[in-house]
Amino acid sequence: MKLSGILHRLLVWRIKHINTRDFVLILSVFIGIFSGFAAVILKTLIHYIHIFLDNAVESQGLNYLYLAFPIVGILLTVIYTQVFLDGKLGRGVSNILYEISKKASIVRRDKMYSHLISSSLTVGFGGSVGLEAPIVVTGSAIGSNLGNAMHLDAKKRQLLIGCGAAAAISAIFNAPIAGVLFALEILLVNLSVPSFIPLMIASVFGHLVSKLFLGEEILFYFLIKDNFLIGDVPYFIILGIVTGLLGLFFTRIIFSIENRAKSFTQPYMKAIIGGLSLGILIFIFPPLYGEGYYAIKAILSESPSRLLENSLFISFYSNQWMVLLFIVSLVFIKVFATSFTVGAGGNGGIFAPSLFIGALSGFSVARIFNLLKLDINLSESNFTLVGMAGVCAAMLRAPLTAIFLIAEITSGYELFVPIMLVSAIAYITASYFEPHSLYTKRLAIKGELLTQDKDKTVLSNLKIEKMIETDLSLVPIETKLGELTEIVAKSKRNIFPVINENEELLGIILLDDIREIMFKPTMYDKVKVRELMHAPPATILFEDNMDLVMKKFERTEAWNLPVIKDGKYVGFLSKSNIFSRYRRLLIKETQD
């Protein structure tokens, strides 16, 4: 029996015996398991690539090979993308947000595996990015495609995308609560309370799978040694401001470099230039190699001097101020290393870099005050952990995710108060200067962002191409009044677009414009259309988003406006038709 036949029988049986709500719960279990396995596969691939490359360096004794590894990794990623994916990888969480907003939560099938391959090549060979975004995309694709295969609607597919993302974060960090909160804060902005259950189920199963195969220590694991002291609050406030500004700096730099990288039309040349730039940075600052969790572990183990190993600055190993200067330099250079990796064509996310920057900045703030000998002794490990939450909250605009992620990886809530404080201050600081995260900034510029404002969400889901009215009678520019009268007699509309031989819109004629002369036969051959037509109040471009369309209607107070595509007339948009579709979609959106 063919697979499609089996699937059809399964669907028929499901409809008869299992309601949709319970079926989604069952699917969330499978999505959690599959996403957990995806995380295990990705971490295992990275692990063995690192072992292979480290052995090659040790056997040859050539440390400068690390200069070449990033170029190789990014080139392999670009080759894979160009050859097998036609250059369309669809990177990052922003792409998933776009597919939720504009593609009815349908994620391309190849994303269930393409991001595992491409990110393992990028990060395995030293790309200075994280694995969290690729695994979130993979989990989201698993959820979307499973929902699509089971003929679920767009809203249920969106929920299953959230399940995949929650399970992915849960599996990669060993943090099931953070996984659920990530899905809620980043992907599912309009989720109802009953929908929490599938997210929790998927997150738990993703966590169990990763724990079964990878054990307790996934990325890093730390037990809090020092208690939180009330007297440290002023310094945590300073840390909140610092991490907020760093998150803002990271967001703007990476956005700027990615935009500049788009000017390169040759993907392979871009990969070589970006990979070489990254390789040079890694050669000078080895902790930039890969995800950077080694550096965080060194800081938390109270061995910050280890970051100077295998670097050109090893002679300053015992100089505390020089070690501090090296770490502060890493904070800022990491921003450029991540930007070069992504801009050159590598695949990875900003989650791990935000934790790297947060950890090193938190340590730096505490170490500066301790070295100044101000009769205080700040816990550098506590500030390291809290700093991670601060930058994460500022960059991702997901403070709850940041708070519970750090709480879960430390196996306790001793630092809950300072983590909340710093995350809130960092979030407020970054939001004051930049309203959108790196995930949402690109979509917001294009008007494609799904927001918590239900009106805007529904409006963004309206499609211009589905509302264009083409039943208006066209009038050639050389038409005379007599011929126009015949056209009017056969038309059911009172607007008449005037076009030339190239189907370009030259103007419009309203029935009111000719009402007084259309019954005067003596003028039929004397008056031409070009003398009667006038410009429309505004024109709508086919690529305009609905927010811009409604602004044009509001500004002109018109009820009908022409639509232009590639310079040619294609039809009219009616405000009443938009309102009618808006109402139907709003009713559908509010139904659970």
FENDA-V315676 format. One record per residue. RES is the residue in one letter. SS is DSSP state (helix for helix, strand for strand, loop for the rest). PHI is phi in radians with two decimals (none if undefined). D_CENTER is the distance of its C-alpha to the mean C-alpha in Angstrom with 2 decimals. Layout:
res: {RES/RES}
ss: {SS/SS}
phi: {PHI/PHI}
d_center: {D_CENTER/D_CENTER}
This chain:
res: {M/K/L/S/G/I/L/H/R/L/L/V/W/R/I/K/H/I/N/T/R/D/F/V/L/I/L/S/V/F/I/G/I/F/S/G/F/A/A/V/I/L/K/T/L/I/H/Y/I/H/I/F/L/D/N/A/V/E/S/Q/G/L/N/Y/L/Y/L/A/F/P/I/V/G/I/L/L/T/V/I/Y/T/Q/V/F/L/D/G/K/L/G/R/G/V/S/N/I/L/Y/E/I/S/K/K/A/S/I/V/R/R/D/K/M/Y/S/H/L/I/S/S/S/L/T/V/G/F/G/G/S/V/G/L/E/A/P/I/V/V/T/G/S/A/I/G/S/N/L/G/N/A/M/H/L/D/A/K/K/R/Q/L/L/I/G/C/G/A/A/A/A/I/S/A/I/F/N/A/P/I/A/G/V/L/F/A/L/E/I/L/L/V/N/L/S/V/P/S/F/I/P/L/M/I/A/S/V/F/G/H/L/V/S/K/L/F/L/G/E/E/I/L/F/Y/F/L/I/K/D/N/F/L/I/G/D/V/P/Y/F/I/I/L/G/I/V/T/G/L/L/G/L/F/F/T/R/I/I/F/S/I/E/N/R/A/K/S/F/T/Q/P/Y/M/K/A/I/I/G/G/L/S/L/G/I/L/I/F/I/F/P/P/L/Y/G/E/G/Y/Y/A/I/K/A/I/L/S/E/S/P/S/R/L/L/E/N/S/L/F/I/S/F/Y/S/N/Q/W/M/V/L/L/F/I/V/S/L/V/F/I/K/V/F/A/T/S/F/T/V/G/A/G/G/N/G/G/I/F/A/P/S/L/F/I/G/A/L/S/G/F/S/V/A/R/I/F/N/L/L/K/L/D/I/N/L/S/E/S/N/F/T/L/V/G/M/A/G/V/C/A/A/M/L/R/A/P/L/T/A/I/F/L/I/A/E/I/T/S/G/Y/E/L/F/V/P/I/M/L/V/S/A/I/A/Y/I/T/A/S/Y/F/E/P/H/S/L/Y/T/K/R/L/A/I/K/G/E/L/L/T/Q/D/K/D/K/T/V/L/S/N/L/K/I/E/K/M/I/E/T/D/L/S/L/V/P/I/E/T/K/L/G/E/L/T/E/I/V/A/K/S/K/R/N/I/F/P/V/I/N/E/N/E/E/L/L/G/I/I/L/L/D/D/I/R/E/I/M/F/K/P/T/M/Y/D/K/V/K/V/R/E/L/M/H/A/P/P/A/T/I/L/F/E/D/N/M/D/L/V/M/K/K/F/E/R/T/E/A/W/N/L/P/V/I/K/D/G/K/Y/V/G/F/L/S/K/S/N/I/F/S/R/Y/R/R/L/L/I/K/E/T/Q/D}
ss: {loop/loop/helix/helix/helix/helix/helix/helix/helix/helix/helix/helix/helix/helix/helix/helix/helix/loop/loop/helix/helix/helix/helix/helix/helix/helix/helix/helix/helix/helix/helix/helix/helix/helix/helix/helix/helix/helix/helix/helix/helix/helix/helix/helix/helix/helix/helix/helix/helix/helix/helix/helix/helix/helix/helix/helix/helix/helix/helix/helix/loop/loop/loop/loop/helix/helix/helix/helix/helix/helix/helix/helix/helix/helix/helix/helix/helix/helix/helix/helix/helix/helix/helix/helix/loop/loop/loop/loop/loop/loop/loop/helix/helix/helix/helix/helix/helix/helix/helix/helix/helix/helix/loop/loop/loop/loop/loop/loop/helix/helix/helix/helix/loop/helix/helix/helix/helix/helix/helix/helix/helix/helix/helix/helix/loop/loop/loop/loop/loop/strand/loop/helix/helix/helix/helix/helix/helix/helix/helix/helix/helix/helix/helix/helix/helix/helix/helix/helix/helix/loop/loop/loop/loop/helix/helix/helix/helix/helix/helix/helix/helix/helix/helix/helix/helix/helix/helix/helix/helix/helix/helix/helix/helix/loop/loop/helix/helix/helix/helix/helix/helix/helix/helix/helix/helix/helix/helix/loop/loop/loop/loop/loop/helix/helix/helix/helix/helix/helix/helix/helix/helix/helix/helix/helix/helix/helix/helix/helix/helix/helix/helix/helix/helix/helix/loop/loop/loop/loop/loop/loop/loop/loop/loop/loop/loop/loop/loop/loop/loop/helix/helix/helix/helix/helix/helix/helix/helix/helix/helix/helix/helix/helix/helix/helix/helix/helix/helix/helix/helix/helix/helix/helix/helix/helix/helix/helix/helix/helix/helix/helix/helix/loop/loop/loop/loop/loop/helix/helix/helix/helix/helix/helix/helix/helix/helix/helix/helix/helix/helix/helix/helix/helix/helix/helix/loop/helix/helix/helix/loop/loop/loop/loop/helix/helix/helix/helix/helix/helix/helix/helix/loop/loop/loop/helix/helix/helix/helix/helix/loop/loop/loop/loop/loop/helix/helix/helix/loop/loop/loop/helix/helix/helix/helix/helix/helix/helix/helix/helix/helix/helix/helix/helix/helix/helix/helix/helix/helix/helix/helix/helix/helix/helix/helix/loop/loop/loop/loop/loop/strand/loop/helix/helix/helix/helix/helix/helix/helix/helix/helix/helix/helix/helix/helix/helix/helix/helix/helix/helix/helix/helix/helix/loop/loop/loop/loop/loop/loop/loop/loop/helix/helix/helix/helix/helix/helix/helix/helix/helix/helix/helix/helix/helix/helix/helix/helix/helix/loop/loop/helix/helix/helix/helix/helix/helix/helix/helix/helix/helix/helix/loop/loop/loop/loop/loop/loop/helix/helix/helix/helix/helix/helix/helix/helix/helix/helix/helix/helix/helix/helix/helix/helix/helix/helix/loop/loop/loop/loop/helix/helix/helix/helix/helix/helix/helix/helix/helix/loop/loop/loop/loop/loop/loop/loop/helix/helix/helix/helix/helix/helix/helix/helix/loop/loop/helix/helix/helix/loop/loop/strand/loop/loop/loop/loop/loop/strand/strand/loop/loop/loop/strand/helix/helix/helix/helix/helix/helix/helix/helix/helix/helix/loop/loop/loop/loop/strand/strand/strand/strand/strand/loop/loop/loop/loop/loop/strand/strand/strand/strand/strand/strand/helix/helix/helix/helix/loop/loop/loop/loop/loop/loop/helix/helix/helix/loop/loop/loop/loop/strand/helix/helix/helix/helix/loop/strand/loop/loop/loop/loop/strand/strand/strand/loop/loop/loop/loop/helix/helix/helix/helix/helix/helix/helix/helix/helix/helix/helix/loop/loop/loop/strand/strand/strand/strand/strand/strand/loop/loop/strand/strand/strand/strand/strand/strand/strand/helix/helix/helix/helix/helix/helix/helix/helix/helix/helix/helix/helix/helix/helix/helix/helix/loop/loop}
phi: {none/-1.18/-1.05/-1.10/-1.17/-1.12/-1.11/-1.08/-1.13/-1.10/-1.14/-1.11/-1.10/-1.09/-1.08/-1.35/-2.02/-2.27/-1.31/-1.09/-1.06/-1.19/-1.14/-1.10/-1.09/-1.13/-1.11/-1.11/-1.12/-1.14/-1.12/-1.05/-1.15/-1.12/-1.18/-1.08/-1.10/-1.07/-1.12/-1.09/-1.07/-1.13/-1.10/-1.18/-1.03/-1.07/-1.02/-1.30/-1.14/-1.10/-1.08/-1.07/-1.21/-1.10/-1.13/-1.12/-1.19/-1.14/-1.21/-1.63/1.16/-2.03/-1.17/-1.25/-1.08/-1.11/-1.22/-1.61/-0.96/-1.05/-1.09/-1.08/-1.10/-1.19/-1.09/-1.10/-1.10/-1.15/-1.05/-1.04/-1.13/-1.24/-1.39/-1.73/-2.10/0.98/1.29/-2.05/-1.41/1.25/-1.35/1.29/-1.16/-0.99/-1.16/-1.16/-1.07/-1.14/-1.23/-1.20/-1.31/-2.07/-2.04/0.98/1.09/-1.75/-1.82/-0.93/-1.10/-1.14/-1.24/-1.24/-2.39/-1.10/-1.34/-1.15/-1.22/-1.16/-1.25/-1.15/-1.20/-1.16/-1.31/-1.03/-1.65/1.83/-0.98/-1.53/-2.40/-1.87/-1.70/-1.17/-1.09/-1.05/-1.30/-1.15/-1.08/-1.09/-1.08/-1.11/-1.13/-1.08/-1.10/-1.11/-1.26/-1.19/-1.13/-1.17/-1.12/-1.62/1.05/-1.49/-1.36/-1.08/-1.18/-1.24/-1.11/-1.07/-1.09/-1.22/-1.07/-1.07/-1.07/-1.11/-1.15/-1.08/-1.12/-1.14/-1.13/-1.03/-1.27/-1.31/-1.86/1.05/-2.43/-1.13/-1.18/-1.06/-1.08/-1.10/-1.17/-1.06/-1.08/-1.26/-1.38/-1.78/-1.80/-1.94/-1.33/-2.11/-1.40/-1.52/-1.02/-1.04/-1.34/-1.09/-1.05/-1.03/-1.09/-1.13/-1.10/-1.08/-1.10/-1.10/-1.22/-1.10/-1.11/-1.13/-1.12/-1.15/-1.16/-1.14/-1.72/-1.92/1.45/-1.21/-1.53/-1.52/-1.86/-2.73/-2.44/-2.56/-1.81/-1.12/-1.79/-1.88/-1.34/-1.38/-1.95/-1.02/-1.14/-1.48/-0.98/-1.01/-1.32/-1.20/-1.10/-1.05/-1.08/-1.07/-1.15/-1.08/-1.18/-1.09/-1.17/-1.15/-1.07/-1.12/-1.05/-1.04/-1.02/-1.28/-1.18/-1.16/-1.16/-1.15/-1.19/-1.10/-1.15/-1.16/-1.14/-1.15/-1.28/-1.39/-1.56/-1.72/-1.08/-1.28/-1.15/-1.07/-1.12/-1.18/-1.13/-1.15/-1.12/-1.16/-1.05/-1.13/-1.04/-1.12/-1.08/-1.18/-1.08/-1.41/-2.18/-0.95/-1.09/-1.31/-1.16/1.27/-1.19/1.67/-1.22/-1.05/-1.13/-1.12/-1.10/-1.11/-1.14/-1.20/-1.52/1.08/-2.25/-1.09/-1.11/-1.09/-1.17/-1.49/-1.08/1.10/-1.97/-1.29/-1.90/-1.08/-1.17/-1.68/-0.93/-1.73/-1.61/-1.09/-1.20/-1.24/-1.09/-1.10/-1.08/-1.09/-1.19/-1.08/-1.09/-1.05/-0.99/-1.43/-1.26/-1.03/-1.03/-1.28/-1.08/-1.13/-1.11/-1.12/-1.09/-1.26/-1.12/-1.36/2.03/-1.26/-2.07/-3.14/-2.07/-1.78/-1.11/-1.09/-1.03/-1.16/-1.20/-1.04/-1.11/-1.12/-1.10/-1.24/-1.24/-1.10/-1.06/-1.09/-1.05/-1.13/-1.14/-1.04/-1.15/-1.20/-1.25/-1.31/0.95/-1.73/1.06/-2.28/-2.40/-1.33/-1.32/-1.19/-1.23/-1.12/-1.14/-1.10/-1.18/-1.18/-1.06/-1.05/-1.12/-1.10/-1.17/-1.06/-1.12/-1.22/-1.42/-1.48/0.95/-2.34/-1.10/-1.16/-1.04/-1.08/-1.08/-1.34/-1.09/-1.18/-1.09/-1.28/-1.30/-1.70/1.00/-3.13/-2.12/-1.09/-1.70/-1.03/-1.13/-1.14/-1.12/-1.08/-1.10/-1.16/-1.08/-1.13/-1.14/-1.10/-1.08/-1.13/-1.08/-1.16/-1.18/-1.10/-1.67/-2.52/-1.23/-2.09/-1.38/-1.10/-1.11/-1.81/-1.06/-1.09/-1.19/-1.13/-1.08/-1.54/1.26/-1.96/-1.53/-1.41/-2.02/-1.35/-1.36/-1.08/-1.06/-1.16/-1.10/-1.13/-1.08/-1.19/-1.50/-1.30/-1.88/-1.02/-1.09/-1.56/-2.05/-1.21/-1.73/-2.04/-1.59/-1.46/-1.35/-1.47/-2.14/-1.12/-1.09/-1.54/-1.13/-1.67/-1.01/-1.08/-1.19/-1.10/-1.08/-1.15/-1.11/-1.09/-1.10/-1.61/-1.59/-1.76/-1.98/-1.96/-2.12/-2.29/-1.26/-1.79/-2.24/-1.77/-1.19/-1.67/1.10/-1.56/-1.32/-1.79/3.01/-2.37/-2.21/-1.70/-1.00/-1.14/-1.20/-2.08/-1.03/-1.39/-1.98/-1.22/-1.85/-1.97/-0.99/-1.15/-1.77/-1.01/-1.69/-1.63/-1.76/-1.89/-1.02/-1.08/-1.47/-1.76/-1.29/-2.56/-1.22/-1.19/-0.99/-2.90/-2.12/-1.83/-1.47/-0.99/-1.55/-1.10/-1.42/-1.19/-1.10/-1.17/-1.04/-1.18/-1.14/-1.16/-1.11/-1.16/-1.18/-1.58/1.02/-1.52/-1.84/-2.49/-2.37/-1.31/-1.95/-2.04/-2.27/0.93/1.45/-1.96/-1.26/-2.15/2.72/-2.16/-1.90/-1.89/-1.09/-1.15/-1.16/-1.10/-1.07/-1.13/-1.17/-1.05/-1.11/-1.12/-1.22/-1.13/-1.08/-1.17/-1.19/-1.47/-1.36/-1.39}
d_center: {40.55/37.41/33.99/33.25/36.52/35.71/32.32/34.11/36.71/34.17/32.42/35.82/36.90/33.73/34.24/37.84/37.43/33.99/32.31/28.62/27.79/29.53/28.12/24.51/25.72/27.21/24.13/22.08/24.60/24.12/20.32/20.68/23.27/21.50/18.23/20.56/22.41/19.34/18.66/22.38/22.51/19.74/21.39/24.74/23.90/22.76/25.89/28.28/26.87/27.37/30.86/31.76/30.80/32.46/35.59/35.69/35.63/38.26/40.53/40.51/40.38/38.09/35.44/34.50/32.90/29.82/29.73/29.38/27.12/23.77/25.03/25.98/22.72/20.57/23.26/23.31/19.55/20.01/23.18/21.64/18.83/21.48/24.18/22.63/19.45/20.90/18.47/15.46/13.33/9.96/8.00/5.08/2.75/2.02/5.36/6.12/5.77/7.85/10.10/10.77/11.63/13.51/14.44/16.04/13.74/15.19/13.30/15.33/17.90/17.70/14.30/16.47/18.03/16.71/14.05/16.90/19.12/17.09/15.65/19.18/20.66/18.48/18.72/22.16/23.60/22.42/19.03/18.01/14.58/13.71/13.69/11.51/8.17/10.61/12.53/9.89/9.21/13.02/13.79/11.75/13.60/16.78/16.54/15.90/18.64/21.03/20.77/21.31/24.23/25.72/25.60/23.62/22.35/18.84/18.83/19.90/17.40/14.60/16.47/16.82/13.12/13.04/16.11/14.71/11.81/14.54/16.97/14.86/14.34/17.96/19.24/17.77/18.81/21.73/20.45/20.48/20.31/17.21/15.61/16.60/15.54/11.97/11.78/13.66/12.00/8.28/8.72/12.41/13.42/16.72/17.95/21.70/23.52/25.01/21.64/21.27/23.78/21.91/18.98/21.67/23.51/20.64/19.72/23.43/24.00/21.11/22.68/26.13/25.39/23.95/26.82/29.31/28.44/27.08/29.03/28.39/27.04/23.60/22.13/24.52/26.87/28.87/31.55/32.13/35.48/35.96/36.24/34.49/37.04/37.23/38.45/35.13/33.33/33.90/32.36/29.30/28.94/29.10/26.46/24.14/24.63/24.25/20.97/19.58/20.72/19.41/15.87/16.34/17.93/15.23/12.52/15.03/16.42/13.45/12.37/16.07/16.68/13.92/15.47/18.87/18.14/17.56/21.25/22.32/23.32/24.54/21.80/24.43/25.80/22.41/21.93/25.42/25.17/21.85/23.09/26.41/25.04/23.06/26.23/28.37/26.25/26.35/30.07/30.76/28.40/28.25/26.02/23.05/23.51/20.82/18.68/21.28/22.26/25.84/25.92/24.83/27.53/30.07/29.47/29.72/32.85/34.44/34.70/32.70/35.25/34.03/31.08/33.77/34.98/34.98/34.17/36.45/36.84/38.44/41.67/40.10/39.36/41.74/41.06/38.90/38.11/37.13/34.93/33.25/32.90/31.35/28.75/27.94/27.60/25.13/22.88/22.59/22.87/20.02/17.70/19.24/19.39/15.64/15.24/18.03/16.64/13.34/15.21/18.01/16.17/15.58/12.88/11.52/9.22/10.00/11.13/14.55/15.15/14.65/17.23/19.41/19.58/20.16/22.86/24.69/24.58/25.89/28.60/29.48/30.05/32.30/34.11/34.89/36.56/38.37/39.72/40.96/43.32/43.01/44.58/41.23/39.67/35.95/34.37/32.18/30.56/29.71/28.24/26.20/24.65/24.20/22.67/19.85/19.07/19.38/16.94/14.36/14.92/14.89/11.71/9.42/11.67/12.53/16.25/17.52/15.34/16.61/20.12/20.57/18.99/21.62/24.24/23.81/23.89/27.00/28.68/29.81/29.29/31.67/29.04/27.44/28.95/27.96/24.42/24.13/25.83/23.83/20.42/21.63/23.07/20.11/17.79/20.47/21.09/17.60/17.18/20.61/19.68/16.06/14.98/11.20/8.86/7.24/3.71/6.11/8.83/8.69/8.61/11.18/13.32/13.64/14.31/11.84/10.19/11.48/13.35/16.04/18.60/19.88/21.74/18.81/16.85/19.93/20.54/17.19/18.05/21.37/21.82/24.29/25.63/26.76/28.69/30.55/34.31/36.45/39.85/41.02/44.06/43.58/46.30/47.16/47.88/51.58/52.31/55.33/55.77/57.90/55.27/52.59/54.82/54.87/51.05/50.85/53.40/51.29/47.93/46.53/44.31/45.37/42.94/43.78/41.44/43.45/42.28/43.79/44.36/40.83/39.34/38.16/38.39/41.26/41.69/42.43/45.62/45.93/48.82/50.00/50.32/53.06/54.61/57.72/58.50/57.45/60.86/62.90/63.87/65.49/62.08/60.43/61.26/61.11/57.59/54.52/50.93/49.87/52.11/50.57/46.85/44.55/40.93/38.42/37.06/33.62/31.80/28.41/26.44/25.08/21.58/21.65/19.28/21.26/20.96/22.71/25.13/26.25/26.78/29.06/30.98/31.37/32.55/35.04/36.12/36.34/36.08/35.49/33.73/33.72/30.68/30.59/28.83/29.45/32.33/34.04/34.77/33.18/34.12/33.78/31.42/33.25/32.17/34.08/32.28/28.89/30.17/31.52/28.33/26.37/28.86/28.68/24.89/25.00/27.63/25.66/22.49/24.65/26.41/25.38}
